[in-house]
Amino acid sequence: MTTPFLPYGRHLIDDDDVTAVTAALRSDFLAHGPRVAAFERAFAEAVGAKEAVACSSGTAALHLALTSLDVGPDDLCIVPAVTFLSTATAVRFCGAEVVFADVDPESGAMTAATLAAALAGCGAPVKAALPVHLGGRLCDMAGLGDAAKRAGAILVEDACHALGGRHADGEVVGACARSEAACFSLHPVKTIAAGEGGMVTLGDPRRAERLRRLRNHAVSREPAMLTDTALSYDDQGQPNPWSYEQDELGFNYRMNELEAALGQSQLAKLPRFVGRRTALADLYDRRLAGLSPVLRPVARGPGVPSLHLYQILVDFPAAGMTRAQLVRRLHDRGIGVQVHYIPLYRQPYFRDRYRSRPLAGAETFYERVLALPLFPGMDDGDVERVAQALEDTLAA
């Protein structure tokens, strides 16, 4: 192969990122240091949230958010059928049960109508619904909020794809005006990278403190939180210098100082990264217009999305080939594409647990969708290369 392989996603690390991580390595702390708290403050400010709590992954963020809302056994949570495993597995980590909502066949997103249908079909109260801003395209949070409120359910946003997006009313994704929490991923292919890592944004300072305890085994050392006199206090009524208490089941979901240093350095470049992704998507739109209606981009929807994925819908019967054939032919030309996502009710774990019926919107979206390379390190020539490969392959 004469040209480098072009993956569907890739991180972009600059010299200032390396400098930030090197400084953390040379500091007094690799964990439990000041950088995590500084990153949390910067992240909260960037999205307009009152609080941000860092953790080890986007999956951990979802699990922590649901745990902090007391989601547990006997609870039902609604998850869109088209999303990554983590949205549903976080519910199961809490011991709650998953109900799959259908999605719009054109966008792959849960809508107010599909949420209402899932709520109506449950036959029991629903604790939470987890809308997913798939690919960075933004859900109708106003409509979803109204549907959830009528049913007495709360919303937890899976915003792992959507950092930097802005709703049509101007609200930044993560400000949580209509949700109890928003959860972000800082995986290397996401909008900013922390190596691994996640973030929960929310508006309740007391719950944020509970989240910080939960990510660290639910352990507290603060005197005000120590309640067991015999365990934690001396005969003078003073807390023992070594005392700590665990008051509920927690997790080892901490972010370390190296990840926080990288994440905060990357966060400073968020507008540049979002702008470059948008410019590349605009170029794709123009370059691929001639392949319609056999191939067309997924519409970006309302607001100003921060695109994690550039997804297209392909009429494979009209193209005269299967998706597998197209993927292999593009791969042979050094172009990586991906499918986001197989409907979750098809996965063996969920299939065997729930025996869910196929959902029409999810099936229609899944059978046509493909994600093309999109990341800030791409140049305009990379888009041309992908578009030409699609043209040549479809023509053949």
KOLTIVEX-770039 format. One record per residue: z, x, y of N, C-alpha, C, O in turn. Coordinates in steps of 0.02 Angstrom, whole numbers, plus 50000, padded with zeros to 5 digits. Layout:
REM residues N
ZXYZXYZXYZXY ...
END
This chain:
REM residues 396
500005004249941500005000050000500005004450062500435008850069 499525003450107499465007850165499895005650223500035009650268 500104999450224500544997050278501214995050249501264993050191 501754995750289502424994150263502474986750243502124982450271 502894985350194503014978550174503374974850230503834977550261 503154968850244503424964850299503864959350268503594954450242 504524959950272504954954850242505004948650287504784948750344 505284943350260505344937250302505884938150355505864934750407 506364942550345506884943850394507154950850389507144953850335 507384953450446507654960350446508084961250509507924958550562 508624965050502509044966550559508684971450606508204974850586 508924971950667508664976750716509264980450745509664977550781 509334986850728509894990950750509654996050801509184999850787 509964996150860509805000850913510325006450915510845006150881 510195011550956510655017150961511345014950986511845017750965 511365009951031512015007751057512435004451002513045004651004 512105001350953512474998550896512785004150854513365003750834 512405009450843512655015150805513245018350842513745020250811 513185018850908513725021750948514355017550942514905020250937 514275010850944514855006450940515215007150873515825007350870 514835007450819515135008050753515445014950744515975015550714 515115020150770515405026850765516065027250802516535030450778 516105024050860516745024050897517295020550857517865022650857 517115015150822517605011650780517825016150723518425016350706 517365019850693517535024350639518005029850662518435032150623 517945031950723518355037350750518995034850782519395038850806 519105028350782519695025450813520285025550765520215027850708 520855023050787521455022950745521435017250694521855017050649 520965012650701520965006750657520275005750626519765005850661 520265004750561519665002250527519734994850512519234991350503 520354992350510520494985250502521124983650542521504988150560 521224977250556521824974950592521874978150662522434979250687 521314979750692521324982850758521114978150813521064972050802 520984980750873520844976550931520124974050936519994969350974 519664976950899518964975150908518804968050885518384964750914 519144965850832519014959050808519184953950861518794949350875 519764954650892519974949950944519494950351004519334945151034 519274956251022518804956951078518134953551061517844950251104 517904954251000517284950950979517374943350981516924939851002 517944940950959518074933750961518044931051032517744925851045 518344934551079518334932351149517614932251176517414927551210 517234937551161516544937851186516114932451155515694929551189 516214931051091515824925851057515984919051085515524915151098 516624917451094516814911051123516494910051192516254904651208 516504915351232516204914851299515454913751294515164909951333 515124917051246514404916451240514174909451222513634907351243 514574905851184514374899051162514744893551199514624887651186 515184895351244515544890251283516084886751243516244880951257 516374890151194516914887251153517594889651179517644894951209 518104885551168518774887551187519034893151141519384897651164 518844892751077519104897551029518554899850982518084896050968 518594905950959518164908650906518594912750859519014916750881 518494911850795518884915350744518404918950698517984915750665 518454925550695518014929650654518254929750582518854929150568 517774930650536517944931050465517414935050429516984938150461 517424935050363517034939750324516324937450310515904941650292 516154931050318515484928650304515394921650331515884918450350 514774919250333514664912350351514954907550301515204902150319 514944909350237515254905150185516004904650197516284899250192 516324910350212517034910250227517174905950289517674902450291 516734906150339516824902150399516834894650381517264890950405 516364892550339516344885450319516974883650280517274878350292 517174887850233517774886450193518394886150237518804881650230 518474890950282519054890950327519064884750371519584881650380 518494882950399518464877150443518684870850407519084866950432 518414869850347518594863850309519334863950288519664858850291 519584869850268520284870350249520734868850308521244865450299 520554871150367520974869950426520984862650446521424860450482 520494858850422520474851650434520764847650376520694841550373 521094851250331521444848150274520974844450227521174839450197 520354846750221519914844150169520174846450101520304852350092 520244841750055520524843649991520314838949935519874834849944 520634839449877520474835149821520494827849840520904825749881 520054824049811519964816849823519594815249887519444809449901 519434820449928519024819349987518284819649970518084822949922 517884816050009517154816350004516874819550067517104818150122 516384823850058516044826950115515284826350104515034827350048 514934824550157514214823650153513854829850177514004832550231 513384832250136513004838350149512264836650143512074833050098 511844839150188511124838050179510874841250115511114846550095 510394838050083510144840550019509774847150026509744851049979 509494848450085509124854650096509544859250140509584858350201 509854864050109510254869050143510414874550094510264873950034 510724879950118510934885250073511544882950033511894878250054 511674886149978512214884249933512884883749969513304879549951 513004888050019513664888650049513914882150080514514880750078 513464878150108513684872050141514044867550092514554864550109 513784867050031514094862749980514644866349942515154863249925 514554872849928515074876349889515724876949929516264877049899 515684877249995516294877350035516694870950026517314871050025 516344865350019516684859050005517034859349938517614857349931 516694862049888516984862449821517564867449819518034866449781 517524872849859518084877449862518734873949882519284875849862 518664868649923519234864749946519464859649894519974856349903 519084858949840519244853949789518954847149804519054842549765 518584846549860518284840149878517614839249842517354843949813 517354833149846516724831649813516164831049863516264829049921 515564832849841514974832949884514554826649873514444824549816 514334823749928513834818349926513224820949964513294823150021 512644820849933512044823449965511704818150006511574812549982 511554819850068511154815550112510434817850111510284823750105 509984813050116509274814750121509144817950189509564817850233 508554820750196508354824050258507684821450281507314818150244 507534822750343506874821050370506344825150334506404831250330 505814821950309505314825750270504914830650311504604835150283 504924830050377504544834550420504964840450445504684845750459 505614839550452506044844750480506544847650430506794853150441 506694844150376507204846250329507904845150353508384847350321 507994841550409508654840650439508954833850420508594828950413 509614833750413509974827450409509924823850475510014826850528 509784817450474509714813450534510264808150536510634807250488 510324804750593510814799350598510674794050546511144791350517 510034792650533509864787450483510034789650413510314785750374 509884795950395510034798150327510784799050317511044798050262 511144801050370511874801350365512164794450355512604793450313 511924789550394512164782650388512044779950318512464776550289 511454781550290511294779250222511764782350171512004778950125 511914788850178512374792150132513074789350139513424788250089 513284788150200513954785150212514004778250179514504776650147 513474774350188513484767650160513494767750084513764763150053 513204772850053513174773149981513774776149948513814776249886 514254778549986514824781949956515314777149922515584778749869 515424771449952515904766749924516624768849932517064765849902 516754773949972517434776449984517414780250051516884782350074 517994781050083518014784650146517754791850139517844795050088 517424794150191517154800850194517554804950244517664802850300 517774810750223518184815050266517754818550319517934818550378 517194821450297516794825650343516064825450324515884824350266 515644826550373514934827750362514754834450393515034836350445 514294837950361514124844750382513384845250400512974847350358 513194843350460512494844250480512304851550483512704855750503 511694853150463511444859950461510864860650510510374856950506 510914865350556510374866850603509874871350567509864877450579 509464868450524509044872150477508524876350514508144873850555 508514882850498508034887350528508154888650602507754892050634 508694885850629508834886350701508614880250740508764879750800 508264875650708508074869350741508694864850744509084864650696 508774861250798509414858050812509424850750790508964846950803 509954848950756510064842050736510214837750798510414840250850 510124831350789510314826350840511064825250836511294820650801 511454829450870512174829050863512454822550893512964820050870 512124819850944512364813550973512304807950922512784804150911 511724807350892511614802150842512054803150781512344798350756 512124809350757512554810750700513284809250717513654806650675 513474810950778514164809650798514324802250799514864800150778 513854798250824513964790950824514014788150754514454784050740 513574790450709513594787950640514244789950606514544785950570 514464796150617515084798450586515684794750614516134792850577 515684793650679516254790350710516344783250684516904781050673 515784779750675515824772950649516144772750580516454767750561 516054778050542516324778350474517004781850471517294782450417 517264784150527517894787650527517864794750499518374797350477 517274797750499517174804550473517144809450531516984807650588 517284815750516517224821050565516604825250550516344825050495 516374829050600515794833350592516004840650595516404842650638 515744844650549515804851950550515094854650548514744853550499 514884858150600514204860550605514104866950564514484871750571 513604866850521513364873050491512824875750538512244873850535 513044880250581512614883250632512424890450614512284894550657 512434891950548512314898850526511624901350546511524907350551 511144896850557510464898750577510354898250653509814900050676 510844895850691510684893050757511024896450816511024893650871 511314902350807511644905650863511154906750920510614909550910 511344904650980510914905451039510514899251057510174899251108 510554893951016510194887851031510554883651083511154884451096 510174879051112510454874651164510184867651154509574866651148 510624862751152510424855751142510064853051204510084856151258 509744847351196509354844351250509784842751311509534842751367 510434841451300510874839951357511154846251389511574845851434 510944852051366511164858451395511744861651358511914867351372 512064858151312512634860951275512394866551229511894865751193 512744872151230512584877751187512854876251117513404873551109 512464878051066512704877250997513334881350987513344887351001 513854878050964514494881350955515024879151004515614880750995 514824875451056515314872951104515724867251075516274865851099 515464864051023515844859050984516034852851025516584850251017 515584850551068515724844451105515744838351059516084833551074 515374838551003515334832750959515564834450888515474830350842 515854840150878516084842150811516764845250816516994847250869 517094845650758517754848750755517704856350751518164859850771 517144858850727517044866050721516304867450710515934863050686 516094873450727515424875850712515494882650677515914886750696 515084883650626515144889650584514504893750588513954891050583 514584900350596514024904850606514044910450553514574912350529 513444912850537513374918650493513124924650533512714923950578 513394930450516513184936750548512874941450496512934947550502 512554938450447512194942050395511614945850426511374943950479 511384951350396510864955450428510214951850447509894953950495 510024946550413509394943150433509504937750485509024934650508 510134936550505510274931350554510134933950625509924939650634 510264929650674510074931250743510394937650768510064941850799 511044938550755511364945050765511704946950700511874942650659 511794953350690512074955850627512734959350638512834962750688 513184958350591513804962250591513884965950524514434967950506 513324966950489513334969550421513414963750374512944961750339 514004960950372514164954250348514624951450401514804954850449 514834945250392515294942450441515124935250457514574932950445 515624931850484515534924950505515984923450564516414927450582 515894917550593516294915450650516364907850649515884904250634 516964905550665517094898450674517254897450748517694900750775 516904892750780517084890950848517374883850848517184879650808 517844882750893518194876450896518554875650962518564880351003 518844869850973519164868551037519914868051036520224866851088 520224868850978520944867750970521294874450959521224877450905 521664876951008521994883551001522494883750943522544888950909 522844878250929523334878350875522974878950807523214882450763 522424875450800522054875950738521724882850731521654885450676 521524885850788521254892550786521764897550759521594902050721 522384896750779522914901150754523014900050679523144904850642 522964893750657523014892550585522434895850548522534898650494 521844895650576521264898950546521394906450539521214909550489 521684909450590521814916650588522324918350533522284923550501 522804913850523523274915050468522924914050401523024918050355 522514908750395522184907350332521734913050310521674914450250 521404916350358520944921750339521334927950314521044932450284 521984928050327522414933750308522964931350261523554932550273 522764928050207523224925750155523724920550180524224919250146 523604917550239524074912750269524764915950281525274912650276 524754922250298525364925950311525504926150386525054927050426 526144925150403526354925750473526934930650478527384930650436 526914934650531527464939250546527804937450612528314940450630 527544932450647527824930550712528504927250702528574922750661 529014929450739529684926550731529694918950737530064915550701 529294916250781529294908950791529034905250729529174899350722 528664908750685528374905550626528794906750563528644903950510 529324910750569529744912250511530274906850504530684905750549 530264903350447530694897450439531234898250386531704894350385 531174903150343531654904050288532194909050310532074915050312 532784906450327533314910650354533534915950304533634921750322 533614913950241533854918750192533354924250178533534929950165 532704922450181532174927350166532044932050224531934937950214 532054929350285531754932950341532244935150395532044938750441 532884933250391533354934850445533954938650417534154937750359 534244943050460534844946650440535474942550456535424936950481 536044945350442536664941550452536854940650525537324937050541 536464943850570536564942750641536074937650670536064936350730 535674934750625535194929750648534564932650677534174929050709 534454939050667533854942350692533334942950636533514944250579 532694942050652532184942850599532164950150574532204954850613 532114950850509532054957550480531394960750503530884957350506 531404967250518530794970550543530204970050495529624970350517 530334969350430529804969250380529594962250359529144961450318 529914957150387529824950350361529124947550374528824948850426 528894943950326528284939950332528344934050284528684934450233 528014928550301528044922550259527354919750249526934919750294 527244917250189526634913550173526824906250165527224904550122 526544901950207526754894950206526234890250174526364884350167 525654892950156525144889150120524684894050086524744900150095 524224891450046523754895850012523224898250060522874894250091 523154904750066522654907650111522164912050073522144911950012 521774915950111521214919550082521174926550114521464927750167 520814930950081520654937450111519954936950141519474939050110 519904934150200519274932950234519234936650300518904934450347 519574942250304519594945850368518934949350383518574951450338 518794950050447518264954450471518584961250488519144961450513 518224966750473518504973250490518254975750558517824972650589 518524981250579518374983850646517654986250652517354985750706 517364988850598516674991250602516204985250612515734985550652 516324979950574515904973950582515974970950651515484968950682 516594970750677516694968050744516354972250797516064969550844 516374978850789516044983250838515294981950838514994981450891 514994981550779514274980250775514114973350801513634972450838 514514968350782514384961550803514414960750879513984957450908 514914963850911514964963250983514394966851018514144964551069 514184972550991513624976151020512984971951015512594971551063 512884968850957512304964550947512324958350991511814956051016 512924955551000512994949451040512754950451111512484945951142 512854956451137512614957851205511864957351212511594956551267 511514957851155510774957551155510514950751132509914949951121 510964945951126510754939451100510174936351140509694934051109 510184936351206509614933351242508954936851226508434933551220 508964943451220508354947151204508104945351134507504944351124 508564945051087508364943451018508074936351014507554935350982 508404931551046508164924651045507484924251079507024920851055 507414927651136506784927551172506214930451131505654927851132 506344935851095505814938851055505624934450996505034933750981 506114931350964505964926750910505544920850935505074918750902 505714918450994505334912851022504614914951038504144911251025 504534920851066503864923251083503444924251020502844922551020 503734926750967503374927550904503174920750875502624919950850 503634915950879503484909250855502914906050895502484902750867 502924907050961502384904451003501714907450982501214903950979 501714913950967501104917350946500864914650879500264913550869 501334913550833501154910450769500824903550781500314901950751 501144899550824500874892850837500144893050858499724889350833 500004897650905499314898150930498844900850876498294898350867 499074905950840498644909250792498484904950731497954905650701 498954900650712498864896650652498574889650665498474885750619 498444888150728498214881450746497574879550709497474873750692 497144884350696496514882950663496574881150590496094878850560 497164882250560497254880650490497524873550479497604871450421 497654870050532497874863050526497284858750503496724860250522 497394853550463498044850850440498284853550374498814851550350 497914858150343498144860950279498804864650288499244864350245 498874868050344499474871950358499674870550430499264870850475 500304868950441500544867750509501284869750514501654869250464 501494871950573502194873850581502654867750580502464862250600 503274868750557503784863650564503944862950638504064867850673 503934856850663504064855650734504754858050753505224857450714 504824860650813505464863650834505974858450854506574860050856 505774852350868506254847050881506544847450951506284850950995 507104843850962507384843251030507754849651051507924853851009 507884850151116508264855651142507884862151142507264862251137 508244867551147507964874351147508234877951087508784880751089 507854877951031508124881050970508114888650975507734891651013 508564891650936508554898850924508314899750853508704898750806 507684901550844507374901250778507584907150734507434912950748 507924905450681508064910350628507474910850581507314916250556 507134905150569506564904950523505954902150558506004897650600 505374904850541504744901650560504474898350496504194901650453 504564891850491504384888150432503734884250443503614881550497 503314884250392502704880450393502704875450336503074876150287 502294870250343502184865250291501464865950268501004865650308 501374866650202500714867850174500544862150126500934860450083 499954859350135499684854450088499354858350032498754859850035 499734860049980499474864449928498904861349888498434865049871 498914854949872498324852149839497694852849881497164854549854 497744851749946497154852549989496954859849995496364861450003 497454864349990497304871549993496984874049929496694879549928 497034870249875496724872249812497114877549775496824881149734 497764878049788498184882849753498894880449753499084876149792 499304883249708500014881649708500374886149757500114891149782 501004884249772501404888449816501534895249784501514900349818 501664895249719501784901649685501184906249692501264912249703 500584903549686499984907649694499934910449764499774916349773 500064906349815500024908649883500554914149896500404919249927 501164912949872501694917849883501504924549851501594929849881 501244924349790501064930649756500494934249790500494940349796 500004930449814499434933649848499644936749914499394942149932 500094933449950500344936450012500774942649996500734947650031 501164942249944501574947949924501134953949907501294959649924 500584952649873500114958049856499824961349918499614967149916 499814957649974499574960550037500154963250080500054964850139 500744963850050501314966850085501674962150132501984964450180 501634955650119501944950750164502454946650124502274943350075 503074947050145503604943350112503704936450143503784935850203 503694931350102503824924550124504384921850079504544924650027 504674916350100505254913650064505264906050070504934903250114 505634902850027505714895550027506444893950045506904896150011 506534890050097507204887950118507214880250124506974877650174 507474876550076507824878750016507654873949960507374868649972 507804875849898507774871149843508314865849854508884867649868 508144859349849508664854249857509264855649813509194857149754 509854855149842510454857349807510594853349745510874855949697 510404846949744510544842949685510124845149625510244842849569 509644849649636509264852449580509614858549549509444860449493 510084861449584510424867349558510854865349498511184860149500 510864869349444511214867249384511934865149394512164860249364 512294868749437513004866849447513054859849475513424855649449 512684858449529512734851849560512384846449519512604840749517 511844848349486511494843549442511964841149387512004835149374 512314845749356512744843849300513364840149323513644836049287 513584841549384514194838349409514064831249434514474826749423 513504830249468513394823949503512834819549476512814813549488 512364822549439511794818649413511464814649469511294808849459 511374817849526511094814449584510364812849573509994816549541 510154807249600509444805449597509064809549649509354811549700 508424810849638508024814449689508004810449754507994804249753 507984813949809507944810849875507254812049903507014817749905 506934806749926506224807049944506074812049999505604816049994 506474811950052506344816550107506434823750087506034828050106 506964825150049507094831950027506544834449982506324840149988 506304830249936505774832249891505124833649929504774838549915 504974829349977504344830150015504364836550057503874840150060 504934837850089504994843950128504954850150084504584854850098 505324850050029505354855949985504674857649956504504863549951 504294852749936503664854249900503144857349946502634859849922 503254857250012502754859950059502984865950099502564869350128 503634867450100503904872150150503834879450128503874881050068 503734883750177503694890950167503914894250232503744891950286 504294899650227504514903450286504124909950291504084913750244 503834911050350503454917250364503914922450396504444920650422 503724928750396504134933950428504284932350501503834930450539 504914933050520505124932050589505764936050601506284934450573 505714941350642506294945150662506114949250724505524950850734 506614951050765506464954050830506084960650827505744962450875 506134964250772505794970650766505044970050753504694975150753 504794964050742504074963050732503704964050798503964962750852 503084966350793502654966550852502104961250844502044958050792 501714960350896501204955150895500704956250839500434951550810 500574962650823500104964250770500344961850702499934960450658 501004961450693501264958850629501094951450621500924949250566 501144947750675500954940650672500214939950655500024935850614 499804944050687499084943950672498954945650599498534942550566 499324950450573499244952350503499414946550456499044945350407 499964943050470500154937350428499634931750434499424928850383 499424930250495498944924850505498284926350471497984921950440 498054932650476497424934450444497474933950368497004931850335 498044935950342498144935550269498144928250247497864926650194 498444923850285498434916750268497714914050271497494910450226 497364915750324496664913550330496244915850271495874911950240 496304922250255495894925150201496074921850133495644920250093 496724921050121496934918350057496734911050049496504908949996 496824907150102496624900050098495874899350092495634894950057 495504903650127494774903250123494524905150053494044902250029 494864909950022494664912049955494774906649904494624907549845 
END
